[in-house]
Structures are given as C-alpha cells and as structure tokens.
Amino acid sequence: MKKILIVDDEPNIVMSLEYTFKRQNFEVFIARDGMEALEILKNQLPDVIILDIMMPLVDGFETLQKIKSNKQLSHCKVMFLSAKNKESDIEKGLSLGADAYLTKPFSIKKVVDQVNELLGL
C-alpha cells in the first residue's frame, strides 16, 4: 500500500485530500504544520508528501529543506500545493528539491494525476 503524507493547515483541504487518497487505497498521514510533519517522518516513510507552504511554526520551504537533508527520506516525492503562485515562489520550491508544484485553488483530479505521475502509476 502506498503511503502519503498531507501537510496543510486548512482543514477542508486536508479532509478532501484524505478522503480522496483513502479511496485510492493509500495509507494517509496528516500533519497541520511542518513541525508535525517532521515528527511523523521520524516514524513513517511515505512515498509522496503533499506540502503547503504558508503554515504556522515551520513553513513548507523549511520543511522541504529538512526532508531533503535526511538520507532516509531521499526516496520521498514531494509536491507543493500552495496558494503562493508567483513564478519566484514556484522556482524556489522546485530549486529546493520539490518534484512538483501545484497552485491553489486546485482540482482534486489534477492532484491525484500528479501524485500518480510522481509514483509512476
């Protein structure tokens, strides 16, 4: 079973993504900020991480840097899902090592398609 970690502080987004990926037979983990995500990643190795940027405590950019600096997590595909839609934000996210970058508002189908593409499904 594929594992996915959804990191977002917006409950409606988390609920819709969690529901969708559980229906796609993913094991779903939820974090509401970067700090919580990093705690989960100490015990879980997801195949994909969907990461918001603007969150309390530790933002998505810093979270991604910590993920990429951890050898155990190097296989994880990371996709930003953010309202930050400026070209400079997208370039920063990809230059930090994100595998994909989608902007909000988003379609669930596009998120699922992107995750499947990252996993080679």
N, C-alpha and C positions, 0 to 999 in steps of 0.2 A: 504494500500500500504506500502510495506517495504521500509525503508529509509537506504541509505548507504552513508557514508562519505569517499571520496577518498582523501588521503593526500599524495601528491607526487610532487616534483618539476620538474619532467621530463614531458614536455607537451605531447609527443607521448604516454606515458603510461597512463596519465590522459585521453586523448581523447579515446583511445581504451577501457579502462575500463568503462568510462562514457557511450559510445555508447552501449557496451555490456549489462550493467546493466539497462539502459533505455529500451532496447529491452526485458529484463526480467521483465519489469514492476516495477522497483524500482524507488523511488524518489532519485535522485542523488545530492549530495552536493560535492563541490570541494574546497580543500584548497591546497596551494602550499608550506606551511611550517607549523610547529607545532603551531606557534603563531596564524596564520589564522584559523587553526583547532579549537583551544581553543576558539576563538571568535565565530565561527559558533556554537560550542557546548553550548554556553550560551543561544541560542535561538532554537536549534534543538536537538532532542534526536534520533539519528539514531539507527537502530537495529544492524548494523555492521559498523565498521571503518576499512578501509584498510590503513595501515600506513607504510610509508617508514621510514628508519632510518636516512640516511645521507641527511639532508636538512638544508637550511640556518636558522638562528635565533634560533629556538628551535628544537633539533633533535627528532627523533622518540621515543627514550628511555625516554627522559624527558617528552615528550608529554604523553606517556602512564602512567607515574607516576602521572601526574596531572589528567588524566582521572580517574585512579583507586582511587584517593583520593577524588573524587567527588561522593557523595552518589547518586545524581540524574543520574549519568552516569553508575552506577554499573551494570545495565542490558545489556549495550552495549557489543557486542562481538568485540574483537579487533584482527585483523590479521596483522602481519608484512609481508610486501612484500619488500624485500631488497636484494641488491647486496652483503651485508655482509653475507657470507656463512660459516664462521668459526664456528666450534662447540661451541666455547666460546660465540660468538655473539648470536647464536640460544638459547643456555642455558640462557643467560642473558635476552633475550626477553621474554622467557617463564617464567622465575623466577619473572620477573616484573609484570606478570599477563596476557600476551598475550594468546589468546585462540588457536592461530595457527601461524605458521611461514613458509612462502614460500620464496624461493630464486629466484632472477633474474639471467638469463633470465627465463621467465615463460611462460606457455601456458595459454591462456585465459580460456580454458575448465577447467584446474586444479583450477584456481582461482574461477570460478563460482561454481564448485563442492564443493570446500572448504567452500565458503560462504553459499551455500545451506545446507551443513552439519552442520555448526555452528548454522544455523537458524532452524535446524530440519526439513527441507523441503525435 
